[in-house]
Amino acid sequence: MAHAKLDDVKTYLLDLQDRLCEALAAEDGRASFHEDAWTREAGGGGRSRVIEHGAVFEKGGVNFSHVHGATLPPSATAARPELAGRGFHAVGVSWVLHPENPHVPTSHGNVRFLIAEKAGEEPVWWFGGGYDLTPFYPVREDVRHWHRVARDACAPFGDDVYPRYKAWCDDYFYLKHRDETRGVGGLFFDDLNEGGFARCFAFQQAVGDSFLDAYLPIVRRRRATAWGERERDFQLYRRGRYVEFNLVWDRGTLFGLQSGGRTESILMSMPPLARWEYDWQPAPGSPEAELYEGYLAPRDWLGEDTE
């Protein structure tokens, strides 16, 4: 039964990867994704797809992986020590998009499914995933649109789902050493198995299927906005925060490395260029200061939404 469920999820995820790549390449209009299929000695593999030097996307990737092994890595059992020593299958799609125009936000998402197995015991399974938005020159209309789509994707599963997973996203994508969120949040969920497999799988699909509706309208509104050296410098500086989060706090990066995944695919999420400056501060009243003052802390973006 567990592996039949795994096959269903895997079929969906492979199709999701195809649909994401097709839509994102069409939006870019100049570049296309190139695929790199890989296997790992410990078991499993995947197909990494990367787009570079496009009209919109300076770098982006949409990766599928299915890895399995005899023992769950420490990052997967740190919060669930009862699963230590179990064999596992992990299947998922993850994506990250780094546009060239500083006015188009960076975005990340993933959906995943894990099964932990032990001889003589029932398999333990769970879903996880979500998506988040990282603007450099945020527009409130865009942020509210992003959260409306996230809320609507969650709505069929209960009124409490969006507020709970929105808060979890704010808490997870938080740079403790900077005392700021990575961006304006979205959704994050993990260890999801309540309500049965069919309901959890349906929720995962709702999240994965809603990403393009959340992101592409923002891309279309901002892709033609003029920018220059000042905006580019700020974008690269803020991309440094993205690198810091992924290398210091991101559990997915840690799981991939600890489970023996393909390093190039795991680190696909890194921006092509980033920069750091010592103790830099935005000028008061500047567009750069607006990001810090109004967007890098948890906030109820839909609190005034009457639609």
Salt bridges, closest charged atoms under 4 A:
ASP15 OD2 - ARG19 NE 2.77
ASP18 OD1 - ARG47 NH2 3.00
ASP18 OD1 - ARG49 NH1 2.85
GLU27 OE1 - ARG220 NE 2.82
GLU27 OE2 - ARG223 NH1 3.12
GLU35 OE1 - ARG49 NE 2.80
ASP36 OD2 - ARG262 NH2 2.50
GLU58 OE2 - ARG232 NH2 2.81
GLU58 OE1 - ARG239 NH2 2.76
GLU82 OE2 - ARG80 NE 3.63
GLU117 OE2 - HIS3 NE2 2.91
GLU121 OE1 - ARG86 NH2 2.70
GLU121 OE2 - LYS118 NZ 3.85
ASP132 OD1 - HIS108 ND1 2.80
ASP132 OD2 - ARG182 NH2 2.98
GLU141 OE2 - ARG221 NE 3.68
GLU141 OE1 - ARG222 NH2 3.62
ASP142 OD1 - ARG221 NE 2.98
ASP142 OD2 - ARG222 NE 2.74
ASP152 OD1 - ARG151 NE 3.27
ASP160 OD2 - ARG164 NH2 3.38
ASP170 OD2 - LYS166 NZ 2.74
GLU180 OE2 - ARG238 NH1 3.00
GLU180 OE2 - ARG241 NE 2.75
ASP190 OD1 - ARG112 NH2 3.56
ASP190 OD2 - ARG251 NH2 2.61
ASP191 OD1 - ARG80 NH1 3.55
ASP209 OD1 - ARG19 NH2 2.95
GLU244 OE1 - HIS177 NE2 2.80
GLU244 OE2 - ARG178 NH2 2.72
GLU277 OE2 - ARG275 NH2 2.66
GLU288 OE1 - ARG230 NH2 2.56
GLU304 OE1 - ARG140 NH2 3.75
ASP305 OD1 - ARG144 NH2 3.99
ASP305 OD2 - ARG148 NE 2.80
ASP305 OD2 - ARG151 NH1 3.62
GLU307 OE2 - ARG148 NH2 3.64
